[in-house]
Amino acid sequence: MTTKPSPQIWLYDTTLRDGTQREGLSVSIEDKLRIAKRLDQLGVPFIEGGWPGANPKDVQFFWQLQEDPLKQSEIVAFCSTRRPNTTAAAEPMLQAILTAGTRWVTIFGKSWDLHVTASLKTSLEENLAMIRDTVEYFCSQGRRVIYDAEHWFDGYKHNLDYALQTLEAAIAGGAEWLVLCDTNGGTLPQEVSQSVQAVNSHLSLVVGQESMTIPQIGIHTHNDSDMAVANALAAVMAGARMVQGTINGYGERCGNANLCSLIPNLQLKLGYSCIGEHQLNQLTEVSRFVSEVVNLAPDEHAPFVGRSAFAHKGGIHVSAVERNPLTYEHIQPEQVGNHRRIVISEQSGLSNVLAKARTFGIELDKQTPEARQILQRLKDLESQGYQFEAAEASFALLMYEALGGRQQFFEIKGFQVHCDLVEGKETNNALATVKVAVSGKNILEAAEGNGPVAALDAALRKALVNFYPQLATFELTDYKVRIIDGHTGTAAKTRVLAESGNGYQRWTTVGVSTNILAASYQAVVEGLEYGLLLHSQAETALKVSS
Amino acid sequence: MTTKPSPQIWLYDTTLRDGTQREGLSVSIEDKLRIAKRLDQLGVPFIEGGWPGANPKDVQFFWQLQEDPLKQSEIVAFCSTRRPNTTAAAEPMLQAILTAGTRWVTIFGKSWDLHVTASLKTSLEENLAMIRDTVEYFCSQGRRVIYDAEHWFDGYKHNLDYALQTLEAAIAGGAEWLVLCDTNGGTLPQEVSQSVQAVNSHLSLVVGQESMTIPQIGIHTHNDSDMAVANALAAVMAGARMVQGTINGYGERCGNANLCSLIPNLQLKLGYSCIGEHQLNQLTEVSRFVSEVVNLAPDEHAPFVGRSAFAHKGGIHVSAVERNPLTYEHIQPEQVGNHRRIVISEQSGLSNVLAKARTFGIELDKQTPEARQILQRLKDLESQGYQFEAAEASFALLMYEALGGRQQFFEIKGFQVHCDLVEGKETNNALATVKVAVSGKNILEAAEGNGPVAALDAALRKALVNFYPQLATFELTDYKVRIIDGHTGTAAKTRVLAESGNGYQRWTTVGVSTNILAASYQAVVEGLEYGLLLHSQAETALKVSS
């Protein structure tokens, strides 16, 4: 076998900018930082972080990354060209980009004459000046520039000459990449392919003659025609070398090109090189991590990374796939960190458990009964509908229990909730009573709340705060509910994720039950327990160090 | 403008067979019949109904369609070739197909030598005989045959000669269509394109010489590489004339080619003809109808038919799209029955309301204040998270109310639920009390149940049954819960759909609230009210006719 080096494709993730345009998706600064760090580990060379200046959250995000920078990835600030009839240096919007302190900046400009006259309401000439001036200004300030040609494919169809002039303006300004954007998502693969080829040959002819460096081509696609991934592949096969997309295909309307599909297609099927092999096999975990952080149900049927992507049912099929996986699987699921799933049984790997234990500072030995016990318990709970990807505090409690280190701070003896559903009564319509034992003493308490969960939480704190005054600093910061299986009627299971905080740390716990109140109660109780555990660990650490 | 007739592409829907392989999707015979009728109206020429004999549900389904046949579509029975070393006539499995009584039958056979030897454990020769013999047998019984070449693209890559021989066997048997299946979903568009061309030229050369009719080519794709739709389009552009797919792309693992994306791409972008213009604009409604019937949350970001597919946010963007929709929309949303959505306001059309009223036998006039009032109420409720696609009984009550014809059978004065969450107690852990007024008299009742909803339902019936003995025949037949907006913490809204029945009719009602118990109570109460209304209408009709 000869080993020819694979051509490199540069991945450019825009989950944190274009991805957050998805209806129903909102993220905190904390969420954005967690995702950026995870993408850094995945080995994505460019991460678009947002448009600093357009909203205060993004300004803060870039500042926090200056203090605690990413290890491998370039974080990129995004903004438009300057406004008409001014200069880039005089444009305050562009100053905000400079203070973001990134090495790379992405500038988007108009390629389509209709947009210049109808949206920007300026002349075609001025638009070219805006592109060139803005790119040039950032280069003069020591930034490297990626130019996003917005609405490229519409511009290309409607006024090819002008569209090409906008690219030449970006090149003249010093842009190192020209990214062709299918902003409306209406283009089909053969058009993309043709357009990329045409741009490449135009640039070699015209720009090459002026002996300037010809920038490389990138592609940015949307999924309005269900073609985002196919279009990006078509562009690469026609010569594009940068691919923009988002994790799980999040984005406005129908979303952006899904990097979770693009990366394995490029790397495993077409022989391009994007990320390392040991990064590729993190892909499934990254997909789920991002969906949990933004609180969207993971797409279980997503290509490559979905829970059902390598699920097999039924007689002959299963025995055939066991004899020879090639017969029913287009790739090895492990290459993307996924796994084959046969019938209903869960296939959690021991190595995953070991890896997760390590994140809590616990080194487990594969051979020990404790490790196997944790794995078994995990499988049992997952088959009941529990998910621990985002509920690390519950996972930690499970591990401590198996290792014999789970402290019992309190014991719940009973719990009652009473709801009074008189139409129009929206406040304090729920009453909870709780019976708890602490160090052998029984306490009975009651509290009201807006809805049953708020009442449960209040009653429990009231019962415990005399024993554990630190509870006063805990709060329930987020509460997420998901119906796991909607088809079983009244027996449908509910999964509750509860996020708690103590002012400087946050942790998430999980509960599952056919009764939404019981699921909520599990998650809330574990949230309080884990908070007490953190406090007790901090006190021990303090004693040891003093 | 010259009008050239558009080449016809034959749609073949397999939602009811391959679609139901999706993990988590299950359908009753009633569900299958409703979907088949809707696809018939949509104008899909072929509807694959299932594999009669493989399960009793499918046998029943085909029998019911013999009694109440579809109007336009051909319903197709699906099965494999006969087993090795027997004859088609002696194979009981094939007899079940004949009793299904369809004009068309789809037979699938093995194209890939590896599958013949590894899965079927027979010789390559015998596999060819199985294909030819099975197709021939059905033709001799007056059936028209579509041949599905399973694992075509793998067979093509591994043993081209043999793969082509399997197609020749199907032709020799009398198949009218040869459908190339990407069963594992691993193929990319350029390979599909190349393969379709190769098959077409091989058939013209070899089969054409023997002066047999050359069947047309079809394509069946799966989405494991996120390429199902792109692959189907590539096949059509290379000469395929039948496209197999499912509504919403439902199917095993990552799903099948999504007809809701394929149809508009083929018809609006590539100029092929699939269904009528007035059928194309039912596409969004069909997509939502099917998702509601199978109780899966509709994909709000689905291309063409998703609720967010033409949603626009933010300043400049919105004003631009209002001035010129072309600037931000790749097609006119109305062409597929969808609509532009700006900011948060709902865009329910008056004509939709009129059409729905007609299904309840009510003719509304567009100009009347009642029609506008219904529309306004509908918009208000939808903006609160209500959905009436599947809750037609609640919609009917809303209309009767606006028209002044909503009878008051009872009035709820108050409702209380009490849950006792002692660990391990799973039965009768909920107690509900209800206060209801009927004809000026107050009734107070209490009942227990497994969970709060069952208790609510029981208490209400107990209170009302003395006044309305017909309530004894009503039952809660299905109960579906969905969290509408998971990101608002404890304020997340819940939508409940309750299906009720009286033994010969079924109806569905909806409730929405931040409190799951309040949402359930709304849906349950409306379910009882609608049942009483049906009963009273039936009595009135009886009096009038006697």
Chai-1 contact restraints between the chains, C-beta under 6 A:
chainA,res_idxA,chainB,res_idxB,connection_type,confidence,min_distance_angstrom,max_distance_angstrom,comment,restraint_id
A,E23,B,S308,contact,1.0,0.0,6.0,A-B,restraint_1
A,E23,B,A311,contact,1.0,0.0,6.0,A-B,restraint_2
A,A118,B,N324,contact,1.0,0.0,6.0,A-B,restraint_3
A,S119,B,A320,contact,1.0,0.0,6.0,A-B,restraint_4
A,N184,B,H330,contact,1.0,0.0,6.0,A-B,restraint_5
A,G185,B,H330,contact,1.0,0.0,6.0,A-B,restraint_6
A,G186,B,H330,contact,1.0,0.0,6.0,A-B,restraint_7
A,D224,B,P303,contact,1.0,0.0,6.0,A-B,restraint_8
A,D224,B,H330,contact,1.0,0.0,6.0,A-B,restraint_9
A,S225,B,N265,contact,1.0,0.0,6.0,A-B,restraint_10
A,S225,B,P303,contact,1.0,0.0,6.0,A-B,restraint_11
A,D226,B,V229,contact,1.0,0.0,6.0,A-B,restraint_12
A,D226,B,S261,contact,1.0,0.0,6.0,A-B,restraint_13
A,D226,B,P303,contact,1.0,0.0,6.0,A-B,restraint_14
A,M227,B,A230,contact,1.0,0.0,6.0,A-B,restraint_15
A,V229,B,D226,contact,1.0,0.0,6.0,A-B,restraint_16
A,A230,B,M227,contact,1.0,0.0,6.0,A-B,restraint_17
A,A230,B,A230,contact,1.0,0.0,6.0,A-B,restraint_18
A,R253,B,S308,contact,1.0,0.0,6.0,A-B,restraint_19
A,R253,B,A309,contact,1.0,0.0,6.0,A-B,restraint_20
A,C254,B,H301,contact,1.0,0.0,6.0,A-B,restraint_21
A,C254,B,P303,contact,1.0,0.0,6.0,A-B,restraint_22
A,C254,B,A309,contact,1.0,0.0,6.0,A-B,restraint_23
A,G255,B,H301,contact,1.0,0.0,6.0,A-B,restraint_24
A,S261,B,D226,contact,1.0,0.0,6.0,A-B,restraint_25
A,N265,B,S225,contact,1.0,0.0,6.0,A-B,restraint_26
A,N295,B,G486,contact,1.0,0.0,6.0,A-B,restraint_27
A,N295,B,H487,contact,1.0,0.0,6.0,A-B,restraint_28
A,H301,B,C254,contact,1.0,0.0,6.0,A-B,restraint_29
A,H301,B,G255,contact,1.0,0.0,6.0,A-B,restraint_30
A,P303,B,N223,contact,1.0,0.0,6.0,A-B,restraint_31
A,P303,B,D224,contact,1.0,0.0,6.0,A-B,restraint_32
A,P303,B,S225,contact,1.0,0.0,6.0,A-B,restraint_33
A,P303,B,D226,contact,1.0,0.0,6.0,A-B,restraint_34
A,P303,B,C254,contact,1.0,0.0,6.0,A-B,restraint_35
A,S308,B,E23,contact,1.0,0.0,6.0,A-B,restraint_36
A,S308,B,R253,contact,1.0,0.0,6.0,A-B,restraint_37
A,A309,B,R253,contact,1.0,0.0,6.0,A-B,restraint_38
A,A309,B,C254,contact,1.0,0.0,6.0,A-B,restraint_39
A,A311,B,E23,contact,1.0,0.0,6.0,A-B,restraint_40
A,A320,B,S119,contact,1.0,0.0,6.0,A-B,restraint_41
A,N324,B,A118,contact,1.0,0.0,6.0,A-B,restraint_42
A,H330,B,N184,contact,1.0,0.0,6.0,A-B,restraint_43
A,H330,B,G185,contact,1.0,0.0,6.0,A-B,restraint_44
A,H330,B,G186,contact,1.0,0.0,6.0,A-B,restraint_45
A,H330,B,D224,contact,1.0,0.0,6.0,A-B,restraint_46
A,G414,B,V422,contact,1.0,0.0,6.0,A-B,restraint_47
A,F415,B,L421,contact,1.0,0.0,6.0,A-B,restraint_48
A,Q416,B,D420,contact,1.0,0.0,6.0,A-B,restraint_49
A,V417,B,C419,contact,1.0,0.0,6.0,A-B,restraint_50
A,H418,B,H418,contact,1.0,0.0,6.0,A-B,restraint_51
A,C419,B,V417,contact,1.0,0.0,6.0,A-B,restraint_52
A,C419,B,L517,contact,1.0,0.0,6.0,A-B,restraint_53
A,D420,B,Q416,contact,1.0,0.0,6.0,A-B,restraint_54
A,L421,B,F415,contact,1.0,0.0,6.0,A-B,restraint_55
A,L421,B,A518,contact,1.0,0.0,6.0,A-B,restraint_56
A,L421,B,Y521,contact,1.0,0.0,6.0,A-B,restraint_57
A,V422,B,G414,contact,1.0,0.0,6.0,A-B,restraint_58
A,G451,B,N515,contact,1.0,0.0,6.0,A-B,restraint_59
A,V453,B,T490,contact,1.0,0.0,6.0,A-B,restraint_60
A,A454,B,T490,contact,1.0,0.0,6.0,A-B,restraint_61
A,D478,B,G489,contact,1.0,0.0,6.0,A-B,restraint_62
A,Y479,B,G489,contact,1.0,0.0,6.0,A-B,restraint_63
A,Y479,B,T490,contact,1.0,0.0,6.0,A-B,restraint_64
A,K480,B,G486,contact,1.0,0.0,6.0,A-B,restraint_65
A,V481,B,I483,contact,1.0,0.0,6.0,A-B,restraint_66
A,V481,B,A492,contact,1.0,0.0,6.0,A-B,restraint_67
A,I483,B,V481,contact,1.0,0.0,6.0,A-B,restraint_68
A,G486,B,N295,contact,1.0,0.0,6.0,A-B,restraint_69
A,G486,B,K480,contact,1.0,0.0,6.0,A-B,restraint_70
A,H487,B,N295,contact,1.0,0.0,6.0,A-B,restraint_71
A,G489,B,D478,contact,1.0,0.0,6.0,A-B,restraint_72
A,G489,B,Y479,contact,1.0,0.0,6.0,A-B,restraint_73
A,T490,B,V453,contact,1.0,0.0,6.0,A-B,restraint_74
A,T490,B,Y479,contact,1.0,0.0,6.0,A-B,restraint_75
A,A492,B,V481,contact,1.0,0.0,6.0,A-B,restraint_76
A,N515,B,G451,contact,1.0,0.0,6.0,A-B,restraint_77
A,I516,B,I516,contact,1.0,0.0,6.0,A-B,restraint_78
A,L517,B,C419,contact,1.0,0.0,6.0,A-B,restraint_79
A,A518,B,L421,contact,1.0,0.0,6.0,A-B,restraint_80
A,Y521,B,L421,contact,1.0,0.0,6.0,A-B,restraint_81
